[in-house]
Structure formats: structure tokens, C-alpha cells
Amino acid sequence: MDSSASTALQGCVSSLRTSMQLLESSINTLDAGVHDYPRLSKVLQTTRHFELVSEPSLQTAQQTLLSSLEPELNTLLARVEAQLDKMARREQSLIAKADLQEGRLSNPSQGGARKSSTSAARQSTAGAGGLSSLEQLKVSQLRQKKERLSYAVGRLELQAGQRERQLRKSMAFQ
């Protein structure tokens, strides 16, 4: 019986070896099929690059942004307008000053007469020739006064224009 038991055991061992080879082959096949599984799961995972937002929530966000920026923009615009008006007034002032200086430079005898108004008054009492120089002095003073008044009128016109623009702007915002 030893030989029949040995033959039976050899058959079992051979069957076990075949099963082990079959099992190893199955493991190799499964390993080949699933070894790339973590990479595939990462590749196939969906990533949202853009989120869709509903139109009402988008409009709400726009209104919120507009309401937060509008006061700042209005403040900046008011500052810019004030600065522009200031620069326009300065420009008019410089133009008037230049005209006044030009008038003084073009007639140097008026500048000298202005400095010595007391001496001109003394000359007027001395005789008829002094009266004409007094008249010249008065004419030059009247011209200067006219220039100052025209400058003041121009400045007031600029201020009126500025107030009119501000009024239009405030009416446009309402």
C-alpha cells in the first residue's frame, strides 16, 4: 500500500502544484489589471474648474459692488471737479494778473505817477500843466479799477457756471 498511497499523494501534490500555478497566474493577471487603479481613480476624478452661478445671485453681487463703489466714485469725482474749478480760477487769476502787469509795463509813466500821487497832487495846485497829470493819474486809476472789476465779474461768472454744473449734476443723480 505504500506505493498506492505514494501514488495517490503524488497525484495530490501534482494537483496542488497545478492549482498553485493557476492561482499564481490569476494573481498576476489581477495585479496587472489593478496596479494602475490609484492613478486611474485620480485621472477619472472630476474637477470643477468653473462654478455656475445663477443670474439673480450674479445681479445681487453686481448691485452690492455698485452700491459699495458708488459713494467712493462720487467723492473722487467731486474732488476732481473741485480741483479743476480751482485750477480754472487760478488760470483766470493769472491771466488777469498778466493783463494788469502788461498794462502797467506798457505805460511806465502811470506806474511812476502812482508811486508819487502826492507829488502829482502838489503839481495840480501849482498850475494848469499839473492838472493834466492829475487827470492822467485818475484815468490810470480808473483803468486799474475797471480791470479789477472785470476780473471780479469774470470770477463771479466762473463761480456761477460751477454752481450751475453742480446743480445739473445733483439733478442728474436724482
C-alpha positions in Angstrom: 0.0 0.0 0.0 2.8 2.2 0.3 3.1 2.5 -3.3 -0.5 3.2 -3.9 -0.5 5.8 -1.1 2.6 7.3 -2.5 1.0 7.4 -6.0 -2.1 9.0 -4.5 0.0 11.5 -2.7 1.9 12.3 -5.8 -1.3 12.9 -7.6 -2.4 15.3 -4.8 0.9 17.1 -4.8 0.8 17.5 -8.6 -2.8 18.7 -8.4 -1.8 21.1 -5.7 1.1 22.4 -7.8 -1.2 22.9 -10.8 -3.7 24.8 -8.5 -0.8 26.9 -7.1 0.3 27.7 -10.7 -3.2 28.6 -11.7 -3.6 30.7 -8.5 -0.3 32.5 -9.2 -1.3 33.1 -12.8 -4.7 34.5 -11.6 -2.8 36.8 -9.1 -0.5 38.0 -11.8 -3.5 38.7 -14.1 -5.3 40.6 -11.3 -2.2 42.5 -10.4 -1.7 43.6 -14.0 -5.3 44.8 -14.1 -5.4 46.7 -10.8 -1.8 48.0 -10.3 -2.7 51.2 -12.2 -6.0 51.7 -10.3 -4.9 54.6 -8.0 -3.7 56.6 -10.9 -6.9 55.9 -12.9 -9.1 56.9 -10.0 -7.2 60.2 -9.8 -7.3 60.8 -13.6 -11.0 60.0 -13.8 -11.9 62.2 -10.8 -13.9 65.2 -11.9 -12.6 68.6 -11.1 -14.8 71.7 -11.3 -12.8 74.5 -12.9 -15.7 76.9 -13.1 -18.8 77.1 -10.9 -22.0 78.1 -12.4 -23.8 80.9 -10.6 -27.5 81.8 -11.0 -28.3 85.1 -12.7 -30.2 86.5 -9.7 -27.2 85.9 -7.4 -24.9 87.5 -10.0 -27.2 90.6 -10.2 -27.2 90.8 -6.4 -23.5 90.7 -6.3 -23.2 93.4 -9.0 -25.6 95.6 -7.1 -23.7 95.1 -3.9 -20.4 96.0 -5.6 -22.0 99.1 -7.3 -23.5 100.3 -4.0 -20.2 100.0 -2.3 -18.2 101.7 -5.1 -20.6 104.5 -6.0 -20.0 106.7 -2.9 -16.3 106.5 -3.4 -16.5 107.3 -7.1 -18.8 110.3 -6.3 -16.3 111.6 -3.7 -13.5 111.2 -6.2 -15.4 113.0 -8.9 -16.3 115.8 -6.6 -12.7 116.2 -5.6 -11.6 116.2 -9.3 -14.3 118.8 -10.2 -13.2 121.0 -7.2 -9.6 120.8 -8.2 -10.5 121.6 -11.9 -12.5 124.6 -10.8 -9.7 125.7 -8.5 -7.3 125.4 -11.4 -9.6 127.3 -13.7 -9.9 130.1 -11.2 -6.2 130.2 -10.8 -5.8 130.4 -14.5 -8.2 133.3 -14.8 -6.4 135.0 -11.9 -3.0 134.6 -13.6 -4.5 135.9 -16.9 -5.9 138.9 -15.2 -2.7 139.5 -13.3 -0.7 139.2 -16.5 -3.0 141.7 -18.3 -2.7 144.1 -15.4 1.1 143.8 -15.4 1.2 144.2 -19.1 -0.9 147.4 -18.8 1.5 148.7 -16.2 4.5 147.8 -18.3 3.1 149.3 -21.5 2.7 152.7 -19.8 5.6 153.2 -17.3 4.6 156.8 -16.6 1.5 155.5 -14.9 3.5 153.4 -12.5 5.6 156.3 -11.6 2.6 158.6 -11.2 1.0 156.0 -8.9 4.0 155.9 -6.7 4.2 159.7 -6.4 0.5 160.6 -6.2 1.2 163.1 -3.5 3.7 164.9 -5.8 1.1 164.9 -8.6 -1.4 166.5 -6.3 1.1 169.2 -5.4 1.7 169.9 -9.1 -2.0 170.2 -9.7 -2.2 173.1 -7.3 0.8 174.7 -8.9 -0.8 175.3 -12.3 -2.8 174.2 -15.3 0.0 171.8 -16.5 -0.2 169.8 -13.3 -4.0 169.4 -13.8 -3.5 167.2 -16.8 -1.1 164.9 -15.0 -3.7 164.6 -12.2 -6.2 163.7 -14.8 -3.8 161.1 -16.2 -3.4 159.7 -12.7 -7.2 159.5 -12.3 -7.6 157.9 -15.7 -5.0 155.2 -14.9 -6.6 154.6 -11.5 -10.0 154.2 -13.2 -8.5 151.8 -15.8 -7.0 149.7 -13.0 -10.3 149.8 -11.1 -12.1 148.7 -14.4 -9.6 145.8 -14.8 -10.1 144.7 -11.2 -13.9 144.9 -11.6 -13.8 142.9 -14.9 -11.6 140.3 -13.2 -14.1 140.1 -10.3 -17.0 139.8 -12.8 -15.2 137.0 -14.6 -14.5 135.2 -11.4 -18.2 135.5 -10.4 -19.3 134.2 -13.8 -17.0 131.2 -13.3 -18.5 130.5 -9.8 -22.0 130.8 -11.3 -21.0 128.3 -14.0 -19.6 126.0 -11.4 -22.7 126.1 -9.3 -24.8 125.5 -12.3 -22.8 122.4 -13.2 -23.1 121.2 -9.6 -26.8 121.7 -9.7 -27.1 119.8 -13.0 -25.0 117.0 -11.6 -27.1 116.7 -8.5 -30.3 116.7 -10.6 -28.9 114.0 -12.8 -28.1 111.7 -9.9 -31.7 112.1 -8.6 
